[in-house]
Amino acid sequence: ARAWLLIYHLRFQPANTNWLSGQWEQAFRQALDAYPPDPYIEIAYFHSQTLPDELRRNADSLVPRFVCSFLILVSFSVLCSIVTIDGSLYVDWVLSKPLLSIAGVINACMGIASAMGMCVYLGVPYNDIVAVMPFLVVAVGTDNMFLMVAAVRRTSRALSVEDRMGECMADAAVSILITALTDAFSFTVGTITTIPAVQIFCIYTCLAISMTFIYQMTFFCALVSLFTKHEERGRHCVFMRETVPPRLHSSSLLSRVLWMGSRAHPMPEHSSNKKDVAGADFFRNWYAPLLVQPALRILAAVWYFVYVVISIIGCMNLREGLEPVNLLVEDSYAIPHYRILEKYFWQYGAPLQIVVNNAPDLRDPSERRRITAMTHTFASTKHSVGDEGVESWFEEMERFYNLHGVTIGSKDFYALAERFVFSSKNSPWIGDTVWGTEPNGTRVVTSFRFIIGMKEIATTSAQQEATRVFREVASRYPAYNITTFMPLWLFTDQYELVVPNTVQDVVVAVACMLLIAFLLIPEPSCAFWVAFTIASIDLGVLGFMTLWGVNLDAISMITIIMSVGFSVDYSAHIAYGYVVSTSDDPKTRIQEALGDLGWPVIQGGLSTILAVSVLADVPAYMIVTFFKTVVLAISIGLLHGILFLPVFLSIFVRGCCIIKSDHIGHHAVAPAMKAKQTPQVAPWMSPIEGDANLYAYQSSAFSPSIETSFHDKSH
């Protein structure tokens, strides 16, 4: 013999016995762990608590990584918030918003904490897959922060705080609402799946995203207005003290490095009052004009064709199923156990339990013959060892009494059966029968089980086939209410459910996303292209995840559902910016859409990738799968949002199809008359010094020139 399998059956009922059995399993594990290495025998083991224990290890290992993820996001957000004085490398401590960026990340953490508390209060069960939810929500929750901060920067600094906040929310409201609705709805759709683990994850995530949005509209929005007020007064973004204006060349180096801050130009329409960060300037003045060139459009079309071909190839090789070994940490003691099962025992001899829940009256000889025939049928399938692999108390009893020359009569059957089953306290058949009492006091078997040997179930496809074969045989005996079971059935059922559930959830999610797009984007043709983009992104996620070694299972299913929401996020932002542009020229529309929203979209995507990057080296397939699928969903979504979709819109959605949008979104800016009529001077200047201060500001080497050109978007 190359290997042998020892099975120890433990009692888990009632509750006190359950606890004792659990303690025995843990003690047994510790004893085997302490067993010295043997040069001749390799020992592998597994018990009923192994999978829960290993999943808990996965979850526990994520706590320090979430702290790292939080710090990475804070650092990235702070870095993105830094603005420099025009014409220098000095930080503009008035326009920079590091504390506001940190508050944006904390805002997402507040949403996560509130959702976790609410789910626990409502009695929603927790599973260990939920442990990866904070990584996702804390990243997605910062997307709206970038959109809101970018919207504030597009308003004129010469306007009042109230007007700036009004313009900011008018500009960012639809984009923020699209992000929140699409993400929340995509996970809401995930709750209709029949896989409980996916349901629970989607409930927690949907609630966390919703709570984060509520905090963004209240807590974070209030902080934005507060920091905008400090900006109006020329105060330092960290210390809230008055800053040194750029005109003061006599300031010390320390003051210029740590305290320099720009001031608003008194003319509301002046270009210096709408500060573009370097990323937005790149998209507006470099990337967008290059993207609309005919040669680049053709190249983008070729790239898209290659992308679709590779995605289809990946989808044609799609693999299904989450194997038990993939739920374990790479250094788990149970991995050798599964490898040995796969190598030896799943090829021949794996036990299958067959339970007859509604036992017939075994005093009837015809019923006994039918039970014997049924047992033979189960033992004769493609994946059965044969009659020699059957382990049945019923057949052993007949063999025992025949050996001793005892005839089993109809009236004496149950008495003889009880004597055989309970012949000793250690009888292996006690656990195979359930006894009841008839009204006349006769004890009878109400249900029983027998075991057959299986063969050739080493692959997931063979396991699925075996499940169907044995359940089909069981369906031939409806009166017996037969249940077939082995531990692998828990996974083969998942294999069968993943594809139909994924298709169902994606179709429903896409329908919801389409409805949201048609309601919030005031142009049907653009909404159609958003829908096209959703389908294209999902195709890419499915194809590329297969090429990256990821199966279609419950973990990747979560991310596919999520990718529907993400694909709408990135696409709808650009489509909305394209629609609300006041220009009739598609090239100008693309320039304005990418200039206003391209950089915030990139920031949102990068923040998500950075947040989950700490999961890349976790020694667990489940966590790495989550990392891979999130990275694919975000990367492919960004590729469509900033490359393919702008090209499609500029070609197929021309000026004749666009609804005039003079009063939509951020282009319906407040007219210049809303600005304060008095010149804005440094707060510490007296009114008499205003003109001199204005002249000094205009001639400062660190300030924008008064001759700088600007686009007048007022109408």
Stockholm file with secondary structure:
# STOCKHOLM 1.0

chainA/1-715         ARAWLLIYHLRFQPANTNWLSGQWEQAFRQALDAYPPDPYIEIAYFHSQTLPDELRRNADSLVPRFVCSFLILVSFSVLCSIVTIDGSLYVDWVLSKPLLSIAGVINACMGIASAMGMCVYLGVPYNDIVAVMPFLVVAVGTDNMFLMVAAVRRTSRALSVEDRMGECMADAAVSILITALTDAFSFTVGTITTIPAVQIFCIYTCLAISMTFIYQMTFFCALVSLFTKHEERGRHCVFMRETVPPRLHSSSLLSRVLWMGSRAHPMPEHSSNKKDVAGADFFRNWYAPLLVQPALRILAAVWYFVYVVISIIGCMNLREGLEPVNLLVEDSYAIPHYRILEKYFWQYGAPLQIVVNNAPDLRDPSERRRITAMTHTFASTKHSVGDEGVESWFEEMERFYNLHGVTIGSKDFYALAERFVFSSKNSPWIGDTVWGTEPNGTRVVTSFRFIIGMKEIATTSAQQEATRVFREVASRYPAYNITTFMPLWLFTDQYELVVPNTVQDVVVAVACMLLIAFLLIPEPSCAFWVAFTIASIDLGVLGFMTLWGVNLDAISMITIIMSVGFSVDYSAHIAYGYVVSTSDDPKTRIQEALGDLGWPVIQGGLSTILAVSVLADVPAYMIVTFFKTVVLAISIGLLHGILFLPVFLSIFVRGCCIIKSDHIGHHAVAPAMKAKQTPQVAPWMSPIEGDANLYAYQSSAFSPSIETSFHDKSH
#=GR chainA/1-715 SS CCCCCCCCCCCCCSHHHHHHHHHHHHHHHHHHHTSCCCSSCCCCCCCTTHHHHHHHHHHHHHHHHHHHHHHHHHHHHHHHHCCBCTTSSCBCTTTCCHHHHHHHHHHHHHHHHHHHHHHHHHTCCCCGGGGGHHHHHHHHTTHHHHHHHHHHHTSCTTSCHHHHHHHHHHHHHHHHHHHHHHHHHHHHHHTTSSCHHHHHHHHHHHHHHHHHHHHIIIIIHHHHHHHHHHHHTTBCTTTCSBCBCTTCTTSCHHHHHHSBCCCCCSSTTCGGGSCCCHHHHHIIIIIHHHHTSHHHHHHHHHHHHHHHHHHHHHHHTCCBCCCGGGGSBTTCTTHHHHHHIIIIITTEEEEEEEEESSCCCTTSHHHHHHHHHHHHHHHTSTTBCCGGGCBCHHHHHHHHHHHTTCCCCTTTHHHHHHHHHTSSTTCTTGGGEEEEECTTSCEEEEEEEEEEEEESCCSHHHHHHHHHHHHHHHHTCGGGCEEEECTTHHHHHHHHHHHHHHHHHHHHHHHHHHHHHHHHSSCHHHHHHHHHHHHHHHHHHHHHHHHTTCCBSHHHHHHHHHHHHHHHHHHHHHHHHHHTCCCSCHHHHHHHHHHHHHHHHHHHHHHHHHHHHTTTTCSBHHHHHHHHHHHHHHHHHHHIIIIIHHHHHHHHSCGGGSCCCTTSGGGSCCCGGGSCSSCCCCTTSCGGGHHHHHHHHHHCTTSCCTTCCCCCCCC
#=GC SS_cons         CCCCCCCCCCCCCSHHHHHHHHHHHHHHHHHHHTSCCCSSCCCCCCCTTHHHHHHHHHHHHHHHHHHHHHHHHHHHHHHHHCCBCTTSSCBCTTTCCHHHHHHHHHHHHHHHHHHHHHHHHHTCCCCGGGGGHHHHHHHHTTHHHHHHHHHHHTSCTTSCHHHHHHHHHHHHHHHHHHHHHHHHHHHHHHTTSSCHHHHHHHHHHHHHHHHHHHHIIIIIHHHHHHHHHHHHTTBCTTTCSBCBCTTCTTSCHHHHHHSBCCCCCSSTTCGGGSCCCHHHHHIIIIIHHHHTSHHHHHHHHHHHHHHHHHHHHHHHTCCBCCCGGGGSBTTCTTHHHHHHIIIIITTEEEEEEEEESSCCCTTSHHHHHHHHHHHHHHHTSTTBCCGGGCBCHHHHHHHHHHHTTCCCCTTTHHHHHHHHHTSSTTCTTGGGEEEEECTTSCEEEEEEEEEEEEESCCSHHHHHHHHHHHHHHHHTCGGGCEEEECTTHHHHHHHHHHHHHHHHHHHHHHHHHHHHHHHHSSCHHHHHHHHHHHHHHHHHHHHHHHHTTCCBSHHHHHHHHHHHHHHHHHHHHHHHHHHTCCCSCHHHHHHHHHHHHHHHHHHHHHHHHHHHHTTTTCSBHHHHHHHHHHHHHHHHHHHIIIIIHHHHHHHHSCGGGSCCCTTSGGGSCCCGGGSCSSCCCCTTSCGGGHHHHHHHHHHCTTSCCTTCCCCCCCC
//
